[in-house]
């Protein structure tokens, strides 16, 4: 089994060649989960699609509740991602 992260990491030079001038190219994996409220009881008249759409929009601005990152990610990059 090959993860998409690994495929992208393997092809980084092919993906970014010609767009950026770089001497070194590094990639790190991270996942962030944001909080969103699902109010299924009070909104029974709304369709499931509308409820999911609304919840996904909330996640764009919701507070992060989980941040998982690759162990060898530089501390400065971790700090930037945590702040934003």
N, C-alpha and C positions, 0 to 999 in steps of 0.2 A: 504494500500500500504506500502510495506517495501522497504526501500532503501538498495542498496548493502552495503553502508557504515555501516549501522546498523547491517546487517547480519555478516559482517566481525568483527565488534567490539564485537558482542556477542560471536563469536567463536574464539577470539584471543588466548585464553589459549589452545584450541584444536589445533590450527594452529601451534603455536610456542613451544608447550610442547615437550621436548626432543631435541630441537635445541639450545635453550638458557637457561641459568640458570638465573632466575630473581626473585626478591622479589615482584615487582609491575610491572604491564603492563598497559600503557596508550596509547590511540589512539586519534588522532585528524584529522579532515577533512581539506583539503586544495585543492585549484584549482589554477593552473597557466596557463595563456594564453600567448603564444609567438606570435610575429608578423611574418607574412609571406606574401610575395608578390605573387599575382596571376596575371600573364600576359597572359590573355586569348586572347587578340586581336592580339598580335604579334606571337603567337604560335598556329595558327589555324590548322597547319598541324599535330600537335601532338595530340595524343588521349587524351581523358579526363583522363584516367587512368594514363598516363605518367605525365600529368600536376599535378594531385593530388599527385602522388608519389613524384615529385620534390618539391612541396610545403611542404609536410610533412617532407621531409628531411631538408628543410630550417628551419623548426620550432625547430629542435633539437639544433641549435646553435643561433637562433634569440634572440633578446633582449626581456625579459618579458614585456608585456604591461599591465597585470592585475594579481594581486595576492590576492586571497580571502582565508581567513583562519578562523577557528573556534575561536570564541571570547575568550574562556578560554584556548587557547594554550599558553604555557609559552613564555614570551618575548624572552628568550634566544633561543628557538627553532625557533621562527619567524625570528630572526636575522640571524641564520644559513641558513635558507631556502632562505631568501632574498639575501644573499651573494652568494649563489651557484645557 
